[in-house]
Amino acid sequence: MDIAALQAFLAVAETGSFSRAAERIFLTQPAISKRIAALEMSLGARLFDRIGRTVQLTPAGQALLARTRAILRELDDVKRSLANLSGTISGELRLATSHHIGLHRLPGPLKQFHDSYPGVRLDLRFMDSEKACSAVAQGEIELAIVTLPPVVNAPLQVAKIWDDPLAIVVSRSHPLAGTAPSSPKVLLDYPAILPGPGTYTREIILKALGPWRNKISVGMATNYLEVLKMLAAIGLGWSALPRTMIDESLSVVQIRKMKLERSLGIVTHAARTLSNAAQAMIHAVRKSA
């Protein structure tokens, strides 16, 4: 068993395909197959069932998967620790962010980082905050700049960078536009346009509604805040958006005793050594706040 074979095994397990695994780690498909065959021989167990064009983990493969991830994460950590000793800021930085933060909060820090450290290969991935946090926990990415989870579970650690207050909004022609402050109950009479189920932002909105959370009618859902803004602005329902996004196309609905706020910031793995590049990125983000 060697590291190259484990990397090939992980690529096949996560992509479910020998061909996609080959593309992922820049090998030919025969080379991937050879490494998997050698690994199976050394372990004395079949790791994949090949049924038609599908590839599925066997029980032995499933048992090996978690240990392989742990081994490769530990190896990456050792490499970063040794590289950090040189003090240089180079190599690859795998970073995830949400579309909203990437568009509205990160252009300045990203430009500063790129100009200051041209030797860093930035692997920037746009994904939902929940998926980004999962990717950090799994060791797939080193750093996420996202909406912070309302409840932080190990192995994640978070650092708040920005407060992001939200407001209930409707179109300028909506019946709720310009009304006096009222109870959340008034929202039950109109369809809501919210982020998708299971998202941190949706849970923050529902929690703020208190006893009315399960009585609202959700007409549409999307995880793109810019789309939520457009749908609300053309009168398809009420939504909750960051106050930084509100303009003349929207009217804020005042709801008594409702505090809507989320936190944006940095998510890392508590047991993982941060590369010099990741530390430099964190510094750039903090400096911009």
Summary of the structure (lengths in Angstrom):
residues: 289
radius of gyration: 23.2
end to end distance: 46.9
largest distance: 73.3
contacts: 885
relative contact order: 0.15
helix: 45%
strand: 24%
